[in-house]
Amino acid sequence: MTETDPATLWKRYIQLTEAEWAFRISKDELEKGVNLAAEFLDNPFSIAAILAHELGHVIYSERIEDEPKTVGMRLKSDEGTLDEERSVDLLAFLFRIGEFQLRVARDKRLTLGYFDQEIFERIQIIVSKKLKPGGS
């Protein structure tokens, strides 16, 4: 996402909150928090990218994973494999919130995920074409 238009940013924020609502995630259900390193706190896109990724973990754990969802108080995918982590990154793009990761990769030359920037760019192109109305 390269736009800085407030309306576009607001639309993306709303999409993130709608995805959260769609899976009825609450603090009580998660019973965990997300810790952000101080280096990311000055960039709202980094924060959004991290939250999008963490939301992907919840979706993966609740909707995709075949095994029990939790081990004790932790989501099982917290200790995920590289394949799980990449699946989580893909989920962010499928829910149209992966653009935050892509923006951070473009602006900061920093990848906040388990693919490099080139792969994120390719995922974005494919998902954009497939998810737009009339896409093949």
SETORMI-467418 format. One record per residue (C-alpha): residue number from 1; x, y, z. Coordinates in nm, 2 decimals. Layout:
N
+-----+--------+--------+--------+
|  nr |     xx |     yy |     zz |
+-----+--------+--------+--------+
| NUM |      X |      Y |      Z |
...
+-----+--------+--------+--------+
//
This chain:
136
+-----+--------+--------+--------+
|  nr |     xx |     yy |     zz |
+-----+--------+--------+--------+
|   1 |   0.00 |   0.00 |   0.00 |
|   2 |   0.17 |   0.32 |  -0.11 |
|   3 |  -0.12 |   0.56 |  -0.05 |
|   4 |  -0.11 |   0.80 |   0.24 |
|   5 |  -0.47 |   0.92 |   0.17 |
|   6 |  -0.65 |   0.92 |   0.50 |
|   7 |  -0.97 |   0.77 |   0.35 |
|   8 |  -0.77 |   0.47 |   0.21 |
|   9 |  -0.58 |   0.42 |   0.54 |
|  10 |  -0.91 |   0.43 |   0.73 |
|  11 |  -1.06 |   0.18 |   0.49 |
|  12 |  -0.77 |  -0.06 |   0.55 |
|  13 |  -0.81 |  -0.01 |   0.93 |
|  14 |  -1.18 |  -0.09 |   0.90 |
|  15 |  -1.09 |  -0.41 |   0.71 |
|  16 |  -0.86 |  -0.52 |   0.99 |
|  17 |  -1.13 |  -0.46 |   1.25 |
|  18 |  -1.39 |  -0.65 |   1.04 |
|  19 |  -1.16 |  -0.94 |   1.01 |
|  20 |  -1.11 |  -0.95 |   1.38 |
|  21 |  -1.49 |  -0.93 |   1.43 |
|  22 |  -1.55 |  -1.20 |   1.17 |
|  23 |  -1.37 |  -1.45 |   1.39 |
|  24 |  -1.51 |  -1.31 |   1.72 |
|  25 |  -1.18 |  -1.26 |   1.88 |
|  26 |  -1.19 |  -1.11 |   2.23 |
|  27 |  -0.93 |  -1.07 |   2.50 |
|  28 |  -1.09 |  -1.35 |   2.70 |
|  29 |  -1.07 |  -1.59 |   2.41 |
|  30 |  -0.71 |  -1.51 |   2.33 |
|  31 |  -0.58 |  -1.49 |   2.69 |
|  32 |  -0.26 |  -1.34 |   2.56 |
|  33 |  -0.11 |  -1.01 |   2.44 |
|  34 |   0.12 |  -0.90 |   2.16 |
|  35 |   0.45 |  -0.75 |   2.26 |
|  36 |   0.60 |  -0.49 |   2.03 |
|  37 |   0.96 |  -0.40 |   2.03 |
|  38 |   1.03 |  -0.03 |   2.09 |
|  39 |   1.19 |   0.00 |   1.74 |
|  40 |   0.85 |  -0.05 |   1.58 |
|  41 |   0.65 |   0.19 |   1.80 |
|  42 |   0.73 |   0.50 |   1.59 |
|  43 |   0.58 |   0.35 |   1.27 |
|  44 |   0.20 |   0.28 |   1.26 |
|  45 |   0.24 |   0.06 |   0.95 |
|  46 |   0.49 |  -0.16 |   1.14 |
|  47 |   0.24 |  -0.19 |   1.42 |
|  48 |  -0.04 |  -0.27 |   1.18 |
|  49 |   0.18 |  -0.53 |   1.00 |
|  50 |   0.26 |  -0.70 |   1.33 |
|  51 |  -0.10 |  -0.71 |   1.44 |
|  52 |  -0.21 |  -0.84 |   1.10 |
|  53 |   0.05 |  -1.12 |   1.13 |
|  54 |  -0.07 |  -1.20 |   1.48 |
|  55 |  -0.43 |  -1.20 |   1.37 |
|  56 |  -0.33 |  -1.45 |   1.11 |
|  57 |  -0.19 |  -1.68 |   1.39 |
|  58 |  -0.53 |  -1.67 |   1.55 |
|  59 |  -0.71 |  -1.75 |   1.23 |
|  60 |  -0.47 |  -2.03 |   1.15 |
|  61 |  -0.51 |  -2.18 |   1.50 |
|  62 |  -0.89 |  -2.15 |   1.51 |
|  63 |  -0.98 |  -2.23 |   1.15 |
|  64 |  -0.71 |  -2.42 |   0.97 |
|  65 |  -0.50 |  -2.62 |   1.21 |
|  66 |  -0.62 |  -2.98 |   1.25 |
|  67 |  -0.46 |  -3.04 |   1.59 |
|  68 |  -0.58 |  -2.90 |   1.92 |
|  69 |  -0.56 |  -2.52 |   1.92 |
|  70 |  -0.39 |  -2.47 |   2.25 |
|  71 |  -0.12 |  -2.61 |   2.47 |
|  72 |  -0.18 |  -2.49 |   2.82 |
|  73 |  -0.26 |  -2.12 |   2.78 |
|  74 |  -0.07 |  -2.07 |   2.45 |
|  75 |  -0.19 |  -2.10 |   2.10 |
|  76 |  -0.01 |  -2.40 |   1.95 |
|  77 |   0.10 |  -2.20 |   1.64 |
|  78 |   0.30 |  -1.97 |   1.87 |
|  79 |   0.58 |  -2.23 |   1.83 |
|  80 |   0.50 |  -2.27 |   1.47 |
|  81 |   0.71 |  -2.41 |   1.19 |
|  82 |   0.83 |  -2.21 |   0.89 |
|  83 |   0.54 |  -2.35 |   0.69 |
|  84 |   0.29 |  -2.23 |   0.95 |
|  85 |   0.45 |  -1.89 |   0.96 |
|  86 |   0.44 |  -1.85 |   0.59 |
|  87 |   0.07 |  -1.97 |   0.59 |
|  88 |   0.00 |  -1.70 |   0.85 |
|  89 |   0.17 |  -1.44 |   0.62 |
|  90 |  -0.05 |  -1.56 |   0.33 |
|  91 |  -0.36 |  -1.53 |   0.54 |
|  92 |  -0.28 |  -1.16 |   0.60 |
|  93 |  -0.28 |  -1.10 |   0.22 |
|  94 |  -0.59 |  -1.31 |   0.17 |
|  95 |  -0.77 |  -1.09 |   0.42 |
|  96 |  -0.63 |  -0.79 |   0.24 |
|  97 |  -0.43 |  -0.67 |   0.54 |
|  98 |  -0.10 |  -0.79 |   0.41 |
|  99 |  -0.05 |  -0.45 |   0.25 |
| 100 |   0.08 |  -0.33 |   0.58 |
| 101 |   0.37 |  -0.58 |   0.57 |
| 102 |   0.44 |  -0.48 |   0.21 |
| 103 |   0.44 |  -0.11 |   0.29 |
| 104 |   0.69 |  -0.16 |   0.57 |
| 105 |   0.91 |  -0.38 |   0.34 |
| 106 |   0.90 |  -0.10 |   0.07 |
| 107 |   0.95 |   0.20 |   0.30 |
| 108 |   1.19 |   0.06 |   0.56 |
| 109 |   1.35 |  -0.21 |   0.36 |
| 110 |   1.25 |  -0.43 |   0.65 |
| 111 |   1.06 |  -0.76 |   0.62 |
| 112 |   0.82 |  -0.82 |   0.90 |
| 113 |   0.73 |  -1.17 |   0.80 |
| 114 |   0.86 |  -1.49 |   0.67 |
| 115 |   0.89 |  -1.41 |   0.30 |
| 116 |   1.12 |  -1.15 |   0.14 |
| 117 |   1.00 |  -0.84 |  -0.02 |
| 118 |   1.00 |  -0.98 |  -0.37 |
| 119 |   0.77 |  -1.27 |  -0.26 |
| 120 |   0.54 |  -1.03 |  -0.08 |
| 121 |   0.52 |  -0.82 |  -0.40 |
| 122 |   0.42 |  -1.13 |  -0.60 |
| 123 |   0.17 |  -1.24 |  -0.34 |
| 124 |   0.01 |  -0.90 |  -0.35 |
| 125 |  -0.02 |  -0.90 |  -0.72 |
| 126 |  -0.17 |  -1.24 |  -0.74 |
| 127 |  -0.42 |  -1.19 |  -0.45 |
| 128 |  -0.52 |  -0.85 |  -0.59 |
| 129 |  -0.61 |  -1.00 |  -0.92 |
| 130 |  -0.79 |  -1.30 |  -0.77 |
| 131 |  -0.99 |  -1.11 |  -0.51 |
| 132 |  -1.10 |  -0.82 |  -0.72 |
| 133 |  -1.46 |  -0.84 |  -0.86 |
| 134 |  -1.45 |  -1.04 |  -1.18 |
| 135 |  -1.10 |  -1.18 |  -1.11 |
| 136 |  -1.01 |  -1.52 |  -1.25 |
+-----+--------+--------+--------+
//
